[in-house]
Amino acid sequence: MKNGPARSGRADGLEKKYLDKRLEANIQTIKETTGNSSDIIIRVLEAGKGSHFPFQAAVVMADGLSDNATVSEFIIESLLNEQHFEDIPKEEVLTVLEKKILSVTNVKVIKEWNELFNSLLSGETVVLVDGTDQALGAGTRGGKAREVTEPNTEVSIRGPKESFTESIRDNTALIRRRICNPNLWLESMKIGKETKTNVGIMYIKGIANDDIIEEVKTRLRRIDTDSILDSGIIEQFIEDETFSVFPTIFYSERPDTIAANLLEGRIAIIIDGSPFVLTVPALFIEFFQTADDYYTRVDISNAIRMLRILVFFVSMIAPATYVALTNFHQEMVPTQLIITIAAQREAIPFPAIVEVVLMELTFEILREAGLRLPKTIGQAVSIVGALVIGQAAVQAGLVSPMMVIVVAVTGIASFATPSFSIAISARLIRFALMIISSIIGIYGIIIGVMFITIHLCSLRSFGVPYMAPFAPLIVKNLGDTVIRMPAWKKDIRPKLISQNNIERTGQDQGPKPPDKKDEQPR
């Protein structure tokens, strides 16, 4: 078998490593490498005409990635201004351009082709000068980007109405607006041989655990893949347990949620092109917390959080409990209720397990169809489909009315779980518990829950126990778990996550009404 042609069209497969001194040769290399693509704009200029040393220069940019107005005003006009190049030796033109003439925020010297193409395809403008084997990369990133809008997946009644976008710079700015601290560090790297996606690691130096920071960097550097198109791909490469139904990495599209996690000592991973930011380490209880919990009064937020945790377990075990009670443990159900259920199931041709699996699968199909259809008809299809199919199934004698109620309550309970990644875990576990409960009844549910608990206690997220602060028990960190304490009582950060600066400042500032002797008479 003959070898194919060399891949000279790739930025990382160039035969030449360094730039040529001849401008024509460099322009030809750019055209060959990019396949003479129409969106790669090359403008050749006659610069310094009125000076003693006129020269040729080329401005190279990617249309749609660079801001045209910035390129025209601050680069091309500067090159065409003859006064800038009076009495400047030709060999010093590049240095003068870098330090005195180009009035953009970020200018760097480029010596290698790989660096040139990385800068060009990241939105920077490249300036080439004839007779110099170096180039300049100017920060002119621009183009169209989605504006900051309200969150779609994490709706909050009270609190900020901003969400991340697909631009990594917009996302880092949204976080920095909330944490005005020079110790908020951002480190960047490029991942993906073909996509060269910009990935940022953000943490608060002095609060985040140094060992976890190094572990995050190590796992990201180990990623060897062609493309990174979304944060979900990064998550699959760095998560602790691939074949666990429970997520060990948290993600959010809310800047205030990510800022709060950073202040607790977590590390944020921001991916260019993704509106979801990852944070590690992640704890099990974290997936039941919402932004509204911290912006609402303590008693209200605690009641809602406990309800949220309760409905998670309802969505996981409700169908299995129905199967176990109707098949094996009728004595646990009130007599009048069990008689009603038996009367409803008298004409049903299927056993309870077939009935519940059939209805659950139908509900999952309707839910998936509602997600994939356009918004204008998706909700209508989901609601009408559920009502019509449920009513038709009961009238046809395929399922009992009680089964429809159980499946409906289970589905609604799964929607009440704030994190989609943990809600879908309950949906998968639900089927396993239904099967085992149809075999050995309520004992199967108990055994299943025991195995789930053991599995949860064995999980780690970047070395931190997944079930902390319950297992291991950390009493001081229980103030923000099933219930949360008032903001003025949160005196320490999560111990296993932040080991550098655990103590919070400005605590013990609870309400202090004035003494009666200090009250002024009316």
VEXDREN-2710 file (C-alpha; in Angstrom, 1 decimal):
% VEXDREN-2710
k/r/px/py/pz
1/MET/0.0/0.0/0.0
2/LYS/1.4/3.3/-1.1
3/ASN/1.7/6.2/1.3
4/GLY/-0.6/9.1/0.8
5/PRO/0.7/12.7/0.3
6/ALA/2.2/14.5/3.2
7/ARG/-0.2/16.5/5.3
8/SER/1.4/19.9/4.6
9/GLY/-1.9/21.7/4.9
10/ARG/-2.1/21.4/8.6
11/ALA/-0.7/24.0/11.0
12/ASP/1.1/21.3/13.0
13/GLY/2.3/19.4/9.9
14/LEU/4.3/22.2/8.3
15/GLU/7.5/21.3/6.7
16/LYS/9.0/24.6/7.8
17/LYS/9.1/25.4/11.5
18/TYR/10.3/29.0/11.4
19/LEU/9.1/32.0/9.2
20/ASP/11.0/33.0/6.1
21/LYS/12.6/36.5/5.7
22/ARG/10.9/36.9/2.3
23/LEU/7.3/38.3/2.6
24/GLU/6.2/36.5/-0.6
25/ALA/7.4/33.1/0.7
26/ASN/5.5/33.6/4.0
27/ILE/2.3/34.7/2.2
28/GLN/2.5/31.6/-0.1
29/THR/2.9/29.3/2.9
30/ILE/-0.2/30.8/4.6
31/LYS/-2.2/30.3/1.4
32/GLU/-1.0/26.7/0.9
33/THR/-1.6/25.8/4.6
34/THR/-5.1/27.2/4.7
35/GLY/-6.0/25.9/1.3
36/ASN/-6.4/29.5/0.0
37/SER/-9.5/29.8/2.1
38/SER/-11.7/32.8/1.3
39/ASP/-12.1/33.8/4.9
40/ILE/-8.3/34.3/5.4
41/ILE/-7.8/37.9/4.3
42/ILE/-4.3/39.0/3.3
43/ARG/-3.7/42.7/2.7
44/VAL/-0.3/43.7/1.3
45/LEU/0.7/47.3/2.0
46/GLU/3.5/49.6/0.8
47/ALA/4.5/51.1/4.1
48/GLY/6.9/54.0/4.9
49/LYS/6.8/55.5/1.4
50/GLY/7.8/58.9/2.4
51/SER/10.7/57.6/4.7
52/HIS/14.2/56.7/3.8
53/PHE/13.4/53.0/4.2
54/PRO/10.1/52.0/2.5
55/PHE/9.1/48.4/3.0
56/GLN/6.4/45.9/2.2
57/ALA/4.1/44.6/4.9
58/ALA/1.2/42.2/5.0
59/VAL/-1.8/42.2/7.4
60/VAL/-3.4/38.7/7.8
61/MET/-6.7/38.1/9.6
62/ALA/-9.5/35.6/9.7
63/ASP/-12.8/37.2/8.7
64/GLY/-15.4/36.8/11.3
65/LEU/-12.9/36.1/14.1
66/SER/-11.2/39.5/14.1
67/ASP/-12.8/42.9/14.7
68/ASN/-12.6/44.6/11.3
69/ALA/-12.9/48.1/12.8
70/THR/-10.0/47.5/15.1
71/VAL/-7.8/46.1/12.3
72/SER/-8.5/49.1/10.0
73/GLU/-8.2/51.8/12.6
74/PHE/-5.3/50.7/14.8
75/ILE/-3.2/48.5/12.4
76/ILE/-3.7/49.4/8.7
77/GLU/-3.9/53.1/9.3
78/SER/-0.8/53.0/11.5
79/LEU/1.1/51.1/8.8
80/LEU/0.1/53.7/6.1
81/ASN/1.0/56.7/8.3
82/GLU/4.3/57.8/6.7
83/GLN/5.4/59.9/9.7
84/HIS/5.7/56.8/11.9
85/PHE/8.6/55.4/9.9
86/GLU/10.8/58.5/9.4
87/ASP/14.5/57.8/10.1
88/ILE/13.9/54.2/11.3
89/PRO/16.4/51.6/10.1
90/LYS/14.7/48.8/8.2
91/GLU/15.9/46.1/10.6
92/GLU/14.2/47.9/13.5
93/VAL/10.8/48.2/11.9
94/LEU/9.3/45.2/13.7
95/THR/10.5/46.4/17.1
96/VAL/9.1/49.9/16.5
97/LEU/5.8/48.5/15.3
98/GLU/5.5/46.4/18.5
99/LYS/6.5/49.0/21.0
100/LYS/5.4/52.4/19.5
101/ILE/3.1/52.2/16.6
102/LEU/0.5/49.4/17.0
103/SER/-2.0/50.8/19.5
104/VAL/-3.9/47.6/20.4
105/THR/-4.0/46.1/23.8
106/ASN/-1.9/43.0/23.2
107/VAL/1.0/42.6/20.8
108/LYS/3.5/39.7/20.7
109/VAL/6.4/38.5/18.6
110/ILE/5.8/35.3/16.6
111/LYS/8.7/33.2/15.3
112/GLU/7.2/29.8/14.5
113/TRP/4.5/28.8/12.1
114/ASN/2.5/26.9/14.6
115/GLU/2.3/29.9/16.8
116/LEU/1.3/32.1/13.9
117/PHE/-1.6/29.9/12.9
118/ASN/-2.7/29.5/16.5
119/SER/-2.9/33.3/16.8
120/LEU/-4.5/33.8/13.4
121/LEU/-7.3/31.3/14.0
122/SER/-7.9/32.6/17.5
123/GLY/-8.9/36.0/16.1
124/GLU/-5.6/37.8/16.3
125/THR/-4.3/39.8/13.4
126/VAL/-0.8/38.9/12.1
127/VAL/1.5/41.5/10.7
128/LEU/4.4/40.4/8.4
129/VAL/7.2/42.6/7.3
130/ASP/9.5/41.9/4.3
131/GLY/13.1/41.1/5.3
132/THR/12.2/39.9/8.8
133/ASP/11.8/36.3/9.8
134/GLN/9.4/37.3/12.6
135/ALA/5.8/38.5/12.8
136/LEU/3.6/40.3/15.2
137/GLY/0.3/39.0/16.6
138/ALA/-2.1/41.8/17.6
139/GLY/-5.1/41.2/19.9
140/THR/-8.0/42.1/17.7
141/ARG/-10.5/39.3/18.7
142/GLY/-14.0/40.1/17.8
143/GLY/-16.8/38.9/15.5
144/LYS/-20.3/37.9/16.4
145/ALA/-21.0/36.3/19.8
146/ARG/-24.1/35.6/21.7
147/GLU/-25.0/38.3/24.2
148/VAL/-25.4/37.7/27.9
149/THR/-28.9/36.5/28.5
150/GLU/-31.0/35.0/31.3
151/PRO/-30.2/31.4/32.3
152/ASN/-32.2/28.7/30.5
153/THR/-31.5/25.7/32.7
154/GLU/-31.1/27.3/36.1
155/VAL/-33.9/29.7/36.6
156/SER/-33.8/31.8/39.7
157/ILE/-36.7/33.8/41.2
158/ARG/-34.4/36.1/43.1
159/GLY/-30.8/36.9/42.2
160/PRO/-28.8/37.9/39.1
161/LYS/-30.3/37.2/35.7
162/GLU/-27.0/36.7/33.8
163/SER/-25.7/33.5/32.2
164/PHE/-22.5/32.5/30.6
165/THR/-22.0/32.7/26.8
166/GLU/-19.9/30.8/24.3
167/SER/-17.0/33.3/24.7
168/ILE/-14.4/32.4/27.2
169/ARG/-13.4/36.1/27.7
170/ASP/-17.0/37.1/28.4
171/ASN/-17.3/34.3/30.9
172/THR/-14.1/35.2/32.8
173/ALA/-15.2/38.8/32.9
174/LEU/-18.6/37.8/34.4
175/ILE/-16.8/36.0/37.2
176/ARG/-14.3/38.8/37.8
177/ARG/-17.1/41.3/38.2
178/ARG/-18.3/39.3/41.3
179/ILE/-14.8/38.5/42.7
180/CYS/-12.7/41.7/42.6
181/ASN/-9.6/40.0/44.0
182/PRO/-6.1/39.9/42.5
183/ASN/-5.7/36.4/44.0
184/LEU/-8.3/35.2/41.5
185/TRP/-5.9/33.5/39.1
186/LEU/-6.6/32.3/35.6
187/GLU/-4.3/29.9/33.7
188/SER/-4.9/29.0/30.1
189/MET/-3.9/26.0/27.9
190/LYS/-5.0/24.7/24.5
191/ILE/-6.4/21.2/24.2
192/GLY/-7.2/19.3/21.0
193/LYS/-4.8/18.7/18.2
194/GLU/-7.2/19.9/15.5
195/THR/-9.5/22.4/17.4
196/LYS/-6.8/23.8/19.7
197/THR/-9.6/24.9/22.1
198/ASN/-8.7/27.5/24.7
199/VAL/-9.3/26.1/28.2
200/GLY/-9.0/28.2/31.3
201/ILE/-8.4/27.1/34.9
202/MET/-9.6/29.7/37.4
203/TYR/-9.2/29.5/41.2
204/ILE/-8.5/31.8/44.2
205/LYS/-4.9/31.5/45.3
206/GLY/-4.7/31.1/49.0
207/ILE/-8.2/29.5/49.3
208/ALA/-8.1/26.6/46.8
209/ASN/-6.2/23.5/47.7
210/ASP/-2.8/23.5/46.0
211/ASP/-2.8/19.7/45.6
212/ILE/-6.2/19.7/43.9
213/ILE/-5.1/22.6/41.6
214/GLU/-2.1/20.5/40.5
215/GLU/-4.3/17.4/40.0
216/VAL/-6.6/19.4/37.7
217/LYS/-3.7/20.7/35.6
218/THR/-2.2/17.2/35.4
219/ARG/-5.5/15.6/34.2
220/LEU/-6.0/18.4/31.6
221/ARG/-2.5/18.0/30.3
222/ARG/-3.0/14.3/29.8
223/ILE/-5.9/14.8/27.4
224/ASP/-4.8/13.7/24.0
225/THR/-7.7/14.1/21.5
226/ASP/-8.4/15.7/18.2
227/SER/-11.3/18.0/19.3
228/ILE/-12.8/19.6/22.3
229/LEU/-16.2/21.0/21.3
230/ASP/-17.9/21.4/24.6
231/SER/-17.3/21.2/28.4
232/GLY/-19.0/17.7/28.4
233/ILE/-16.0/16.3/26.5
234/ILE/-13.5/17.7/29.0
235/GLU/-15.7/16.2/31.8
236/GLN/-15.5/12.7/30.3
237/PHE/-11.7/12.9/30.2
238/ILE/-11.1/14.1/33.7
239/GLU/-13.9/12.6/35.8
240/ASP/-12.9/10.0/38.5
241/GLU/-15.5/7.4/37.7
242/THR/-16.6/6.9/34.1
243/PHE/-19.1/4.1/34.7
244/SER/-20.9/5.6/37.6
245/VAL/-24.4/7.0/37.1
246/PHE/-23.6/9.7/39.6
247/PRO/-21.8/12.8/38.3
248/THR/-18.5/13.7/40.0
249/ILE/-18.1/17.0/38.3
250/PHE/-20.5/20.0/38.8
251/TYR/-21.4/22.4/36.0
252/SER/-23.4/25.6/35.9
253/GLU/-24.3/28.4/33.5
254/ARG/-24.7/30.9/36.3
255/PRO/-21.8/33.2/37.1
256/ASP/-22.9/33.7/40.7
257/THR/-23.0/30.0/41.3
258/ILE/-19.5/29.6/39.9
259/ALA/-18.3/32.6/42.0
260/ALA/-19.7/31.0/45.1
261/ASN/-18.0/27.7/44.4
262/LEU/-14.7/29.5/43.8
263/LEU/-15.0/31.3/47.2
264/GLU/-15.4/27.8/48.8
265/GLY/-12.1/26.7/47.4
266/ARG/-13.2/24.9/44.2
267/ILE/-11.5/25.2/40.8
268/ALA/-13.4/26.3/37.7
269/ILE/-12.7/25.0/34.3
270/ILE/-13.9/27.3/31.5
271/ILE/-14.0/26.1/27.9
272/ASP/-14.1/28.4/24.9
273/GLY/-17.3/27.7/23.0
274/SER/-19.3/26.3/25.9
275/PRO/-21.8/28.2/28.1
276/PHE/-21.3/25.8/30.9
277/VAL/-18.4/26.1/33.4
278/LEU/-17.2/23.0/35.3
279/THR/-16.2/23.1/38.9
280/VAL/-14.3/20.5/40.9
281/PRO/-14.3/18.8/43.4
282/ALA/-18.0/18.1/43.4
283/LEU/-20.0/16.8/46.4
284/PHE/-23.3/14.8/46.3
285/ILE/-25.2/17.4/48.3
286/GLU/-24.0/20.2/46.0
287/PHE/-26.4/19.0/43.2
288/PHE/-29.4/19.8/45.3
289/GLN/-28.4/23.4/46.1
290/THR/-29.7/26.3/44.0
291/ALA/-28.9/30.0/43.9
292/ASP/-32.3/30.8/45.4
293/ASP/-31.4/28.9/48.6
294/TYR/-28.9/31.6/49.5
295/TYR/-30.9/34.7/48.4
296/THR/-34.1/33.7/50.3
297/ARG/-34.8/33.7/54.0
298/VAL/-33.4/30.8/55.9
299/ASP/-36.6/29.1/57.0
300/ILE/-38.1/29.2/53.5
301/SER/-35.0/28.0/51.7
302/ASN/-34.5/25.2/54.2
303/ALA/-38.1/23.9/53.7
304/ILE/-37.7/24.0/49.9
305/ARG/-34.3/22.3/50.0
306/MET/-35.6/19.4/52.2
307/LEU/-38.6/19.1/49.8
308/ARG/-36.1/18.9/46.9
309/ILE/-34.1/16.1/48.5
310/LEU/-37.3/14.3/49.4
311/VAL/-38.7/14.3/45.9
312/PHE/-35.4/13.0/44.5
313/PHE/-35.8/9.9/46.5
314/VAL/-39.5/9.7/45.5
315/SER/-38.5/9.9/41.9
316/MET/-36.1/7.0/42.5
317/ILE/-38.1/4.5/44.5
318/ALA/-41.8/5.4/44.0
319/PRO/-42.6/2.9/41.1
320/ALA/-40.5/0.2/42.7
321/THR/-42.4/0.7/46.0
322/TYR/-45.8/0.4/44.2
323/VAL/-44.7/-2.9/42.6
324/ALA/-43.4/-4.3/45.9
325/LEU/-46.6/-3.3/47.8
326/THR/-49.1/-4.6/45.3
327/ASN/-47.2/-7.9/44.7
328/PHE/-45.7/-8.9/48.0
329/HIS/-46.7/-6.6/50.9
330/GLN/-50.4/-6.0/50.6
331/GLU/-50.7/-6.0/54.4
332/MET/-48.7/-2.7/54.5
333/VAL/-51.4/-0.9/52.5
334/PRO/-54.7/0.2/54.1
335/THR/-57.5/-2.3/53.4
336/GLN/-59.8/0.1/51.6
337/LEU/-56.9/1.3/49.4
338/ILE/-55.7/-2.2/48.5
339/ILE/-59.2/-3.2/47.6
340/THR/-59.5/-0.2/45.3
341/ILE/-56.2/-1.1/43.6
342/ALA/-57.1/-4.7/43.2
343/ALA/-60.4/-3.8/41.6
344/GLN/-58.6/-1.5/39.2
345/ARG/-56.1/-4.2/38.3
346/GLU/-58.6/-7.0/37.9
347/ALA/-59.0/-6.5/34.1
348/ILE/-55.3/-5.6/33.5
349/PRO/-53.7/-8.5/31.5
350/PHE/-50.1/-7.6/32.5
351/PRO/-48.3/-8.1/35.9
352/ALA/-47.4/-4.9/37.8
353/ILE/-43.8/-4.9/36.7
354/VAL/-44.7/-5.0/32.9
355/GLU/-47.3/-2.3/33.5
356/VAL/-44.9/0.1/35.3
357/VAL/-42.0/-0.5/32.8
358/LEU/-44.4/0.2/29.9
359/MET/-45.6/3.4/31.4
360/GLU/-42.2/4.6/32.4
361/LEU/-40.7/4.0/29.0
362/THR/-43.7/5.8/27.4
363/PHE/-43.1/8.8/29.8
364/GLU/-39.4/8.8/28.9
365/ILE/-40.2/8.8/25.2
366/LEU/-42.5/11.7/25.6
367/ARG/-40.0/13.6/27.7
368/GLU/-37.2/13.1/25.1
369/ALA/-39.6/14.1/22.3
370/GLY/-40.5/17.3/24.1
371/LEU/-36.8/18.2/24.5
372/ARG/-35.9/17.6/20.8
373/LEU/-38.9/19.3/19.2
374/PRO/-39.0/23.0/18.6
375/LYS/-40.1/25.0/21.6
376/THR/-43.3/26.2/20.0
377/ILE/-44.7/22.6/19.8
378/GLY/-42.5/20.7/22.2
379/GLN/-44.5/21.5/25.3
380/ALA/-47.8/20.9/23.6
381/VAL/-46.7/17.5/22.4
382/SER/-45.5/16.5/25.8
383/ILE/-48.6/17.6/27.7
384/VAL/-51.2/16.4/25.1
385/GLY/-49.3/13.2/24.5
386/ALA/-49.2/12.4/28.2
387/LEU/-52.8/13.1/28.7
388/VAL/-54.1/11.3/25.6
389/ILE/-51.9/8.3/25.9
390/GLY/-52.5/7.9/29.7
391/GLN/-56.3/8.2/29.3
392/ALA/-56.3/5.9/26.2
393/ALA/-54.2/3.3/28.0
394/VAL/-56.6/3.2/31.0
395/GLN/-59.7/3.0/28.8
396/ALA/-58.1/0.2/26.8
397/GLY/-57.4/-1.8/30.0
398/LEU/-53.6/-1.8/29.5
399/VAL/-52.8/0.0/32.7
400/SER/-54.6/0.9/35.9
401/PRO/-55.5/4.5/36.9
402/MET/-53.3/4.1/40.1
403/MET/-50.3/3.2/37.9
404/VAL/-50.8/6.4/35.8
405/ILE/-50.9/8.4/39.0
406/VAL/-47.7/6.8/40.3
407/VAL/-45.8/7.4/37.0
408/ALA/-47.1/11.0/36.8
409/VAL/-46.0/11.8/40.4
410/THR/-42.6/10.2/39.7
411/GLY/-42.1/12.2/36.5
412/ILE/-43.0/15.5/38.2
413/ALA/-40.7/14.7/41.1
414/SER/-37.8/14.2/38.7
415/PHE/-38.4/17.6/37.2
416/ALA/-38.1/19.2/40.7
417/THR/-34.5/18.1/41.0
418/PRO/-32.4/21.2/40.2
419/SER/-29.5/19.5/38.5
420/PHE/-30.2/17.5/35.3
421/SER/-27.1/15.4/35.7
422/ILE/-28.3/14.0/39.1
423/ALA/-31.9/13.8/38.0
424/ILE/-31.1/11.5/35.1
425/SER/-29.2/9.3/37.6
426/ALA/-32.4/8.7/39.5
427/ARG/-34.2/7.9/36.3
428/LEU/-31.7/5.2/35.5
429/ILE/-31.6/3.7/39.0
430/ARG/-35.4/3.7/39.0
431/PHE/-35.6/0.9/36.4
432/ALA/-33.1/-1.3/38.3
433/LEU/-35.0/-0.9/41.6
434/MET/-38.3/-1.7/39.8
435/ILE/-36.9/-5.0/38.5
436/ILE/-35.4/-6.1/41.8
437/SER/-38.6/-5.1/43.7
438/SER/-40.6/-7.3/41.4
439/ILE/-38.5/-10.3/42.4
440/ILE/-38.1/-10.0/46.2
441/GLY/-40.3/-7.0/47.1
442/ILE/-39.5/-4.3/49.6
443/TYR/-36.3/-6.2/50.6
444/GLY/-35.0/-5.7/47.1
445/ILE/-35.5/-2.0/47.4
446/ILE/-33.6/-2.0/50.8
447/ILE/-30.8/-4.0/49.3
448/GLY/-30.7/-1.7/46.2
449/VAL/-30.6/1.4/48.4
450/MET/-27.8/-0.1/50.5
451/PHE/-25.7/-0.8/47.4
452/ILE/-26.3/2.7/46.1
453/THR/-25.2/4.2/49.5
454/ILE/-22.1/2.0/49.5
455/HIS/-21.3/3.1/46.0
456/LEU/-21.8/6.8/46.8
457/CYS/-19.5/6.5/49.8
458/SER/-16.8/4.9/47.7
459/LEU/-16.8/7.7/45.1
460/ARG/-14.1/10.4/45.0
461/SER/-14.0/13.7/43.2
462/PHE/-10.4/14.7/42.7
463/GLY/-9.5/12.9/45.9
464/VAL/-12.3/14.4/48.0
465/PRO/-15.0/12.0/49.3
466/TYR/-18.2/12.4/47.3
467/MET/-20.4/12.1/50.4
468/ALA/-18.6/14.6/52.5
469/PRO/-19.4/16.1/55.0
470/PHE/-21.7/13.1/55.9
471/ALA/-19.0/10.4/55.2
472/PRO/-16.6/11.2/56.6
473/LEU/-18.6/13.2/59.2
474/ILE/-17.5/16.8/59.5
475/VAL/-19.8/18.4/62.0
476/LYS/-18.6/22.0/61.3
477/ASN/-19.5/21.7/57.6
478/LEU/-23.1/20.4/58.2
479/GLY/-24.4/24.0/58.2
480/ASP/-24.9/24.0/54.4
481/THR/-26.2/20.5/53.5
482/VAL/-29.8/19.3/54.1
483/ILE/-30.4/22.7/55.8
484/ARG/-28.3/25.8/55.7
485/MET/-27.4/28.2/58.4
486/PRO/-27.9/32.0/58.0
487/ALA/-25.1/33.7/56.1
488/TRP/-23.7/35.2/59.2
489/LYS/-23.2/31.7/60.7
490/LYS/-21.2/30.2/57.9
491/ASP/-17.8/30.6/59.6
492/ILE/-15.7/28.0/57.8
493/ARG/-15.3/26.8/54.2
494/PRO/-15.6/23.1/53.3
495/LYS/-12.7/21.5/55.1
496/LEU/-11.7/18.8/52.5
497/ILE/-12.0/21.2/49.6
498/SER/-10.2/24.3/51.0
499/GLN/-7.3/23.5/53.3
500/ASN/-5.4/26.7/52.9
501/ASN/-7.8/29.3/54.3
502/ILE/-10.7/27.6/56.0
503/GLU/-11.8/30.5/58.2
504/ARG/-14.3/33.0/56.6
505/THR/-14.1/36.7/57.6
506/GLY/-16.8/38.9/58.9
507/GLN/-18.9/36.2/60.7
508/ASP/-20.9/36.2/63.9
509/GLN/-22.8/39.3/62.8
510/GLY/-26.3/38.2/63.5
511/PRO/-29.2/40.5/64.2
512/LYS/-28.7/42.6/67.3
513/PRO/-31.7/44.6/68.2
514/PRO/-31.0/47.7/70.3
515/ASP/-31.4/47.5/74.1
516/LYS/-34.5/49.1/75.6
517/LYS/-32.4/51.7/77.3
518/ASP/-31.0/52.7/74.0
519/GLU/-34.4/53.2/72.3
520/GLN/-35.5/56.7/71.8
521/PRO/-38.9/57.7/73.2
522/ARG/-41.5/58.7/70.6
END
